[in-house]
Structure formats: C-alpha cells, structure tokens
Amino acid sequence: MKINIYQKLHKAACEAGGVAKGKKVQGMHFNPLLHDEVQKVAMEALLNNGLYPVCTYENQMTDSFILVTCNMKIHDVEDPKQFVEVSGCSAMGNLDKFGTGNGMSYAKKYAYLNALHLKTGLDLEDGYNAKPFSTNKIPQSSGPKHGSQTTHVNKDVQHIKSDILGCKNIYEYRRVKKEVDPYLETALKNKSPKLYAEISDLLETRGDELNRRT
C-alpha cells in the first residue's frame, strides 16, 4: 500500500538516530552542534524513505551582520508534487566573505532539526554526550595572544546570537537563555560590556517576540 508524504516523514523521524555534539573549543561555553553531523543523520533518514529536501534562502543585511533564513521543502521522490515545507529557520553571519555561507549552513541545520525532531543531547538527561555545562572563563592573556582570544569570543557570541534567533517557541528560548545567562555574567559582563549589552538586548527582544506568540 502506498503511503503519503507525512507517513514517510513520520517514519524517517522515528528511524533517525541522535546527533552527537562536537567538542568544546576555547572560548565556547557549550558543545557545538555541527552542521555536517546533523545533515548526515537527517539525509540518511530522509533518503531511506524516498524523501529529498530542497532549500531556498532569504538574506537580510544589517549594519553589523547578515540574517539568512532557510526555507526547506521536503519532496516525495515518488510523487514530487507532494512536499512538506519547513520555513523560517534563520541564522546570523558576519559581514565578511564567509558570512552568507556560514548563515546558510546554520539555518539549514535547524531546518533539518525541526523537520525530523532529531535528538541532539541539548537536554542534560537526553543521553547523547550530554554532560552539565561547565563555565569557561575567557583566559587572561597579553601580547600576541590577544587577537586569538578576541577571535574566540567573537565566534562564541555569533553562535549565541544564532541560537537565540533560532528559537521557534518560548520553551526553546527558555532553554537557550538558561545556558547563556551564566556565560554572560561570568565571561562578558565585566570583560566586554558592549557584547554583554548586545546579547542581553537580543535576549529581551526575542523573549518578548515569542511571548507575544503564545
């Protein structure tokens, strides 16, 4: 008996394995969820069930970053006119030659996660390399290491911004905020007041937006 695209997607979600998070790098307070690992798990489950995703992107440029939104259509290979759409997954990129590509990868990663509800170990009890986060202080340094330290901090902040903007509901927002708050207080508040204020404002704005939707 032929099954419809929603039944196929349901089967793919049930079959999909968990995504192991990557290792922490200096300056990051969390284990990164890598795009390639998410895509590998998602594509295996989709292809095994006769489904194929196609993505289009929308870019919004600001004075300090580019916001990339991924709209994914998952088509039934046996009946291409049938598709399921996952819209509005967004991410931020820097204003450099890598910014658009980074934003596209990050946004597509969350489209996969939302489409298949993949386990990622983001909850401490989830079991996929899930360990309590330890607070990483930005190391004190001087001389030539300062540039490297700044680079790590900027990368960490970009990940935090993308995580905040990637929240689709107030429950995801509360989880992200719970992870971000200790880092703000211990690593940014005194060492980088400007970044602290920027992240705090973004948290407040995104929280207000999601509260209004509930």
Backbone hydrogen bonds, N-H to C=O, Kabsch-Sander energy under -0.5 kcal/mol:
donor,donor_aa,acceptor,acceptor_aa,energy
8,K,4,N,-2.0
9,L,5,I,-2.5
10,H,6,Y,-2.4
11,K,7,Q,-2.2
12,A,8,K,-2.5
13,A,9,L,-2.4
14,C,10,H,-2.0
15,E,11,K,-1.9
16,A,12,A,-1.8
19,V,119,K,-3.3
20,A,18,G,-0.6
22,G,32,P,-3.4
28,M,25,V,-2.1
34,L,32,P,-0.8
38,V,34,L,-2.0
39,Q,35,H,-2.9
40,K,36,D,-2.2
41,V,37,E,-1.9
42,A,38,V,-2.7
43,M,39,Q,-3.1
44,E,40,K,-1.6
45,A,41,V,-1.7
46,L,42,A,-2.6
47,L,43,M,-2.9
48,N,44,E,-1.9
49,N,46,L,-1.3
50,G,47,L,-1.7
51,L,46,L,-2.3
52,Y,75,H,-2.3
54,V,73,K,-2.6
56,T,71,N,-2.1
58,E,69,T,-2.3
60,Q,67,L,-2.5
62,T,65,F,-2.4
66,I,93,G,-2.5
67,L,60,Q,-3.2
68,V,66,I,-0.6
68,V,91,A,-3.1
69,T,58,E,-3.0
70,C,89,C,-3.7
71,N,56,T,-2.9
72,M,70,C,-0.5
72,M,86,V,-3.0
73,K,54,V,-2.9
74,I,72,M,-0.5
74,I,84,V,-3.2
75,H,52,Y,-3.0
75,H,73,K,-0.7
76,D,79,D,-0.6
76,D,82,Q,-2.2
77,V,50,G,-2.7
77,V,75,H,-0.7
79,D,76,D,-0.8
82,Q,79,D,-2.7
84,V,74,I,-2.1
86,V,72,M,-3.5
87,S,85,E,-0.6
89,C,70,C,-1.4
90,S,88,G,-0.6
91,A,68,V,-2.1
93,G,66,I,-2.3
96,D,94,N,-1.8
99,G,96,D,-1.1
100,T,96,D,-0.5
102,N,98,F,-2.6
103,G,99,G,-2.4
104,M,100,T,-2.5
105,S,101,G,-2.4
106,Y,102,N,-2.4
107,A,103,G,-2.6
108,K,104,M,-2.6
109,K,105,S,-2.1
110,Y,106,Y,-1.5
111,A,107,A,-1.5
112,Y,108,K,-2.3
113,L,109,K,-2.1
114,N,110,Y,-2.4
115,A,111,A,-2.3
116,L,112,Y,-2.1
117,H,113,L,-1.4
118,L,113,L,-0.9
126,D,123,D,-1.9
129,N,127,G,-1.0
131,K,129,N,-0.9
136,N,134,S,-0.6
137,K,135,T,-0.7
145,K,142,S,-1.0
146,H,143,G,-1.6
147,G,144,P,-0.5
149,Q,145,K,-2.2
150,T,146,H,-2.5
151,T,147,G,-1.9
152,H,148,S,-2.1
153,V,149,Q,-2.2
154,N,150,T,-2.5
155,K,151,T,-2.2
156,D,152,H,-2.4
157,V,153,V,-2.5
158,Q,154,N,-2.1
159,H,155,K,-2.0
160,I,156,D,-2.3
161,K,157,V,-2.7
162,S,158,Q,-2.2
163,D,159,H,-2.4
164,I,160,I,-2.4
165,L,161,K,-2.6
166,G,162,S,-1.8
167,C,164,I,-1.2
173,Y,169,N,-2.0
174,R,170,I,-2.1
175,R,171,Y,-1.7
176,V,172,E,-2.4
177,K,173,Y,-2.9
178,K,174,R,-2.0
179,E,175,R,-1.5
180,V,176,V,-2.4
181,D,177,K,-2.7
183,Y,179,E,-0.6
183,Y,180,V,-0.5
184,L,180,V,-2.2
185,E,181,D,-2.2
186,T,182,P,-2.3
187,A,183,Y,-2.6
188,L,183,Y,-1.1
188,L,184,L,-0.8
189,K,184,L,-2.5
192,S,188,L,-2.6
196,Y,192,S,-2.5
197,A,193,P,-2.5
198,E,194,K,-2.1
199,I,195,L,-2.7
200,S,196,Y,-2.4
201,D,197,A,-2.4
202,L,198,E,-1.9
203,L,199,I,-2.6
204,E,200,S,-2.2
205,T,201,D,-2.6
206,R,202,L,-2.7
207,G,203,L,-2.5
208,D,204,E,-2.2
209,E,205,T,-2.1
210,L,206,R,-2.4
211,N,207,G,-2.2
212,R,208,D,-1.9
213,R,209,E,-0.8
214,T,210,L,-0.8
214,T,211,N,-0.7
